[in-house]
């Protein structure tokens, strides 16, 4: 077998590509979308539903990772006429400089681009801040990560200047503490366009979480989002 070495600037470290399916979370929930899931993350959330992007202790990452060229990824996305492209992870902004040409090609072809990001990395101007949407999910204490790793003031101050929505994952076990910390972050950083989302990888967990979060979201004037892919297919990969 011949191995082709790709210059880093022309390729991305990818866990999977899939779709068309639905954007399962946030303001675009229910819209048809194509997904690019980048590999690796700078956090290690206890309840992460995509640990194969980063968790060396449980997964052989080599089996879940491939280098894919920008040209191949672009061709694959554009082989569908799906309007929305979601770049998720892992943490996609770890590779943001290499994502620049992909985002440019997708926008040029008339696609909409959303990033799912954990809010710890300041996006660079070259990822077309004015034309993409950032769905930012700052991690709360219930993620099991020390605050100094998951809360990066520089990023949380910068992201509201872009086209950004904030999505807090609320666990059943620590619901009140999660909500109190979300309140604190919203007040501290002046966050706008805020959504609550239940943590969970089963239909029952998502449904009961939605029921529990309905009143807290309404009381705060925030949005409430399901995890549509979980309700439809539970935690199946590639959906
Ligand atoms: S930031 Fe997201 S991908 Fe990274 S460990 Fe946490 S939940 Fe998983």
Boltz pocket constraint, residues with backbone or C-beta under 6 A from the ligand:
constraints:
  - pocket:
      binder: B
      contacts: [[A, 41], [A, 42], [A, 43], [A, 44], [A, 45], [A, 47], [A, 48], [A, 49], [A, 50], [A, 51], [A, 53], [A, 89], [A, 90], [A, 91], [A, 118], [A, 139]]
      max_distance: 6.0
